[in-house]
């Protein structure tokens, strides 16, 4: 049984991430915990969220009631007997509430939506999603709003080989590959003329041995030189039709350049490719 936490602000982005998670984990027995965290101090009244009516006008509705409606709608539309759904409404600080729920519900995965990017200076992830990735030591799947509702068959794993690939990291990668019958494309971007250190060579060899043992016919290594990391990864993603990117939270270089750089160059893959961030 897998326990999945899905924070929601009732936006289209959050609902899309929720749908994607259900599709992705269709073969698994799962408990989905939909959670809305109200940061207001007025516990008596709670927050009110603007919602659209059929005629396009907006009205305000209590967040707790919207969460209940969403849970009811989800249960009615669910056809997977292996999926169960629960709603959690809390007041408090966002990150503290998330951490508490991880422990109390024995959460295996956090799934969060992001709107992607449409302009040259928009951030790839919002503040809440960014805070979860950097401040919560838990595997997180970041789902952009325009992602296709399909199984990712091509998964890219950008790495500079500066980290040791622990059991937790390799187990998370393996689960995602086997869940989707996907291939793993290991991508390294370095400066022209750069040579891997002794430690990097050892980490790469360890990763190669693991893939040879577990997925001998379903992985490949790719090296690019003298290119900006983001542009190199973007070109690879577009050329190979990559449908998910896996990153390790320890590898701050890639996390920073792929997710938190506010300048989005050319047509970005951020609007359609989910990011799976693994914490060791």
Number of C-alpha atoms within 10 A of each C-alpha: 10 15 18 25 27 24 24 20 17 16 12 14 19 22 19 22 27 24 12 23 20 19 14 17 18 15 13 14 15 19 18 23 21 21 21 22 21 21 15 12 12 10 12 6 9 16 18 15 16 13 15 10 9 7 6 8 9 12 11 11 13 13 20 21 13 17 21 16 13 16 17 14 11 16 15 9 8 13 9 15 9 14 19 15 15 16 18 17 14 16 16 14 13 17 16 11 17 22 16 11 16 19 10 9 13 13 20 15 19 25 23 26 27 27 21 25 22 14 13 13 12 14 21 24 24 14 11 13 20 17 13 19 24 15 12 17 14 20 22 23 24 24 29 27 23 18 19 14 14 11 16 22 16 21 28 26 19 23 18 18 20 16 14 15 17 11 10 12 18 15 12 17 20 17 11 20 19 11 17 17 15 20 20 25 22 20 19 18 20 17 12 10 8 9 10 14 11 9 13 16 14 15 18 22 13 15 18 16 13 14 18 13 10 11 16 12 10 15 18 14 13 13 12 16 14 12 13 14 19 19 16 18 23 19 13 17 21 13 9 12 15 22 22 26 22 22 22 21 22 16 18 12 12 20 19 13 15 21 17 15 15 16 13 22 12 10 13 21 20 25 18 19 24 29 22 26 24 23 19 16
